Amino acid sequence: MAKKFYYFNVAFSQLGLETQSVIVKHPTPRMTHLRLLEAQTSLGIRASSAIISVSFLGRMTEKQWNEER
């Protein structure tokens, strides 16, 4: 059986720049402070940016994530 992951979309806003978002995939459902910092760092934005939203996208395998239907 394929391993399932939890997927989140995290959006950040930074003064003077467009809103940016990133998909976070993790084996546990908790969106921790460290995971938010990692998401922020992956976008290359400052720590002073604001988190606009954290959206849960679902729990699924990588195959399901990549399917179009």
C-alpha distances in whole Angstrom, upper triangle without the diagonal:
4,7,9,13,16,18,22,25,28,32,35,38,41,45,46,43,40,37,34,31,27,24,22,18,17,15,17,19,22,25,27,30,29,26,29,31,29,28,32,33,30,33,36,37,40,39,41,39,38,35,35,32,28,26,23,21,18,14,12,9,12,12,13,15,17,17,21,20
4,6,10,13,15,19,22,25,28,31,35,38,41,42,39,37,34,31,27,24,20,19,15,14,12,15,17,20,22,25,28,26,23,26,28,25,25,29,29,26,29,32,34,36,35,38,36,35,32,32,29,26,23,20,18,15,12,9,6,8,9,10,12,14,14,18,18
4,7,10,13,17,20,22,26,29,32,35,39,40,37,35,32,28,25,21,18,16,12,11,8,11,14,17,19,21,24,23,20,23,25,22,22,26,26,24,26,29,31,33,32,35,33,32,29,30,26,23,21,18,16,14,10,8,6,8,10,11,12,14,16,19,19
4,7,10,13,17,19,23,26,30,32,36,37,34,32,29,26,22,19,15,13,10,9,7,9,11,14,16,19,22,21,18,20,23,21,20,24,25,22,25,28,29,31,30,33,30,29,26,26,23,19,18,14,13,10,6,5,4,7,10,9,10,13,14,17,17
4,6,10,13,16,19,22,26,29,32,34,31,29,25,22,19,16,12,10,6,5,5,7,8,11,13,15,18,18,14,17,19,17,16,20,21,19,21,24,25,27,26,29,27,26,22,23,20,16,15,11,10,8,5,6,6,8,11,10,9,13,15,17,18
4,7,10,13,16,19,23,26,30,31,28,26,23,20,16,14,10,8,6,5,6,6,6,9,10,13,16,16,13,14,17,16,14,18,20,18,20,23,24,25,24,26,24,23,19,19,16,13,11,8,8,6,4,7,9,10,13,12,10,14,16,18,18
4,7,10,13,17,20,23,27,28,25,23,19,17,13,10,7,6,5,7,9,10,8,10,10,13,16,16,12,13,16,14,12,16,18,16,17,20,21,23,22,24,22,20,17,17,14,10,9,6,5,6,6,8,10,10,13,11,9,12,14,16,17
4,6,10,13,17,20,23,25,22,20,16,14,10,8,6,5,7,9,11,11,9,10,8,12,14,14,11,11,14,13,10,13,16,14,15,18,18,20,19,21,18,17,13,13,10,7,5,5,5,7,9,11,14,14,16,15,12,15,17,18,19
4,7,10,14,17,20,22,19,16,13,10,7,6,5,6,9,12,15,15,13,13,11,14,15,15,12,11,14,13,10,12,15,13,13,16,16,18,18,19,16,14,11,11,8,6,5,7,7,10,13,14,16,15,18,16,13,15,18,18,19
4,7,10,13,17,19,16,14,11,8,5,5,6,7,11,13,16,16,14,13,10,12,12,13,10,8,11,11,7,9,12,11,11,14,13,15,14,15,12,11,7,8,6,5,6,9,10,13,16,18,19,19,21,20,17,19,21,21,23
4,7,10,14,15,13,11,7,6,4,7,9,11,14,17,20,20,18,17,13,15,14,15,13,10,12,13,9,9,12,12,10,13,11,13,13,14,10,9,6,5,5,7,9,12,13,16,19,21,23,22,24,23,19,21,23,23,25
4,7,10,12,10,9,6,5,6,9,12,13,17,19,23,22,20,18,15,15,14,15,13,10,11,12,9,8,11,12,9,11,9,10,10,10,6,5,4,5,7,9,12,15,17,20,22,24,26,25,27,26,23,24,27,26,28
4,7,9,7,7,5,7,9,12,15,17,21,23,26,26,24,22,18,19,17,18,17,13,14,15,13,10,13,14,11,12,9,10,11,9,6,5,6,6,10,12,15,18,20,23,26,28,29,28,31,29,26,27,29,29,31
4,6,6,7,7,9,11,14,18,19,23,25,29,28,26,24,21,20,18,19,18,15,14,16,14,11,13,14,11,11,8,8,9,7,5,6,9,10,13,16,19,22,23,27,29,31,32,31,33,32,29,30,32,32,34
4,6,8,9,12,15,18,21,23,27,29,32,32,30,28,24,24,21,22,22,18,18,20,18,14,16,18,15,14,10,10,12,9,7,9,12,12,16,19,22,25,27,30,33,34,36,34,37,36,32,33,36,35,37
4,7,9,12,16,19,22,24,28,30,34,34,32,30,27,27,24,25,24,21,20,22,19,16,18,19,15,14,12,12,14,12,11,12,15,15,18,21,24,27,28,32,34,36,37,35,37,36,33,33,36,35,37
4,7,9,12,15,19,21,25,28,31,31,30,28,24,25,23,23,22,19,18,19,17,14,15,16,12,12,10,11,14,13,10,12,14,13,16,19,21,24,25,29,31,32,33,31,34,33,29,30,32,31,34
4,6,10,13,17,19,23,26,30,30,28,27,23,24,23,23,21,18,18,19,16,14,16,16,12,13,11,13,15,14,11,12,13,12,14,17,18,22,22,26,29,30,31,29,31,30,26,27,29,28,30
4,7,11,14,16,20,23,26,26,24,23,20,21,20,20,19,15,16,17,14,12,14,14,11,12,10,13,14,13,10,10,10,8,11,13,15,18,19,22,25,26,28,26,29,27,24,24,27,26,28
4,7,11,13,17,20,23,24,22,21,18,19,18,18,16,13,14,14,11,9,12,11,8,10,9,12,14,14,10,11,10,9,11,12,14,16,17,20,23,24,25,23,25,24,21,21,24,23,26
4,7,10,13,16,20,20,19,18,15,17,16,16,14,11,13,12,9,9,11,10,8,11,11,14,14,15,12,11,10,9,9,9,10,13,13,17,19,20,21,20,22,21,17,18,21,21,23
4,6,10,13,17,17,16,16,13,15,15,15,11,10,12,10,7,8,10,8,7,11,12,15,15,17,14,14,11,12,11,10,11,12,12,15,17,17,18,16,19,18,15,16,19,19,22
4,7,10,14,15,14,14,12,14,15,15,11,11,13,11,8,11,13,10,11,14,15,18,18,20,17,16,14,14,12,10,9,10,9,11,13,14,15,13,16,15,11,13,16,17,19
4,7,10,11,11,11,9,11,13,12,8,9,11,9,7,11,12,10,12,15,16,18,17,20,17,17,14,15,13,10,10,10,10,11,12,13,14,13,16,15,12,14,17,19,21
4,7,9,9,11,10,12,15,13,10,12,14,11,10,14,15,13,15,18,19,21,21,23,21,21,17,18,16,13,12,10,10,10,9,10,10,10,13,13,10,13,16,18,20
4,6,7,8,9,11,14,12,9,12,14,12,12,15,16,15,17,20,21,23,22,24,23,22,19,20,17,14,14,12,12,11,9,11,11,11,15,15,13,16,18,21,22
4,7,9,11,13,16,15,12,15,17,15,15,19,20,18,21,24,25,26,25,28,26,25,22,23,20,17,16,13,13,12,9,10,10,11,15,15,14,17,19,22,23
4,6,8,10,14,13,11,14,17,15,16,19,20,19,22,24,25,26,24,26,25,24,21,22,19,15,15,12,13,12,10,12,13,15,18,17,16,19,22,24,24
4,7,9,13,14,11,13,16,16,15,18,20,20,21,24,24,25,23,25,24,22,18,19,16,12,12,9,11,10,9,12,14,16,19,17,16,19,21,23,24
4,6,10,11,9,11,14,14,14,16,18,18,20,23,22,23,20,22,21,19,16,18,15,11,12,10,13,13,12,15,17,18,22,20,19,22,24,26,27
4,7,8,6,7,10,11,10,13,15,15,17,19,19,19,17,19,17,16,13,14,12,9,10,10,12,13,13,16,18,19,22,21,19,22,24,26,27
4,5,5,6,9,10,11,12,14,15,17,19,18,18,15,17,17,16,13,15,14,11,14,13,16,17,17,20,21,22,25,24,22,25,28,29,30
4,5,5,6,9,10,11,12,14,16,17,16,15,12,14,14,13,11,15,14,12,15,16,19,20,20,23,24,24,28,27,24,27,30,31,33
4,5,5,6,9,10,10,12,15,15,15,15,12,15,15,15,13,17,16,14,17,17,19,20,20,22,23,23,26,26,24,26,29,31,32
4,5,5,6,9,10,10,13,14,15,15,13,16,15,15,12,15,14,11,14,14,16,17,17,19,20,19,23,23,20,22,25,27,29
4,5,5,6,9,10,11,13,12,12,10,13,11,11,9,12,11,9,12,13,16,17,18,20,22,21,25,24,21,23,26,27,29
4,5,5,6,9,10,11,10,10,8,11,11,11,10,14,14,13,16,17,19,21,22,23,24,23,27,27,23,25,29,30,32
4,5,5,6,9,10,11,12,11,14,13,14,13,16,15,14,16,17,18,20,20,21,22,20,24,24,21,23,26,27,30
4,5,5,7,9,10,11,11,13,12,12,10,13,12,11,13,14,15,18,18,20,20,19,22,22,19,20,24,25,27
4,5,5,7,6,8,7,10,8,10,9,12,12,12,15,17,18,21,22,23,24,23,26,26,22,23,27,27,30
4,5,5,6,8,8,12,11,13,13,16,16,16,18,20,21,23,24,25,25,23,26,27,23,24,28,29,31
4,6,8,11,12,15,13,15,14,16,16,15,17,19,19,21,22,22,22,20,23,24,20,21,24,25,28
4,6,9,11,13,11,13,13,14,15,15,17,19,19,22,23,24,24,22,25,25,21,22,25,25,28
4,7,9,12,11,13,14,16,18,18,20,22,23,25,27,27,28,25,28,28,25,25,29,29,32
4,7,8,7,10,11,14,16,17,19,22,23,26,27,28,29,27,30,30,26,27,30,30,33
4,5,6,9,11,14,17,18,21,23,25,28,29,31,32,30,33,33,29,30,33,34,36
4,5,8,10,13,16,16,20,22,24,27,28,30,31,30,33,33,29,31,34,34,37
4,6,10,12,15,17,20,23,25,28,30,32,33,32,35,35,31,33,36,36,38
4,7,9,12,14,17,20,22,25,27,29,31,30,33,32,28,30,32,33,35
4,6,9,12,15,18,20,24,26,28,30,29,32,31,27,29,32,32,33
4,6,8,11,14,17,20,22,25,27,26,29,27,24,26,28,29,30
4,7,10,14,16,19,22,24,27,26,29,27,23,25,27,27,28
4,6,10,12,15,18,21,23,23,26,24,21,23,25,25,26
4,7,9,12,15,18,20,20,23,21,18,21,23,23,24
4,6,9,12,15,18,18,20,18,15,18,20,20,20
4,6,9,12,15,16,18,15,13,16,18,18,19
4,7,9,12,13,15,12,10,13,14,15,15
4,6,10,11,13,10,9,13,14,15,15
4,7,10,12,9,9,13,14,16,15
4,7,8,6,6,10,11,13,13
4,5,5,6,9,10,13,14
4,5,5,6,9,12,13
4,5,5,6,10,11
4,5,5,8,9
4,6,8,10
4,7,9
4,6
4
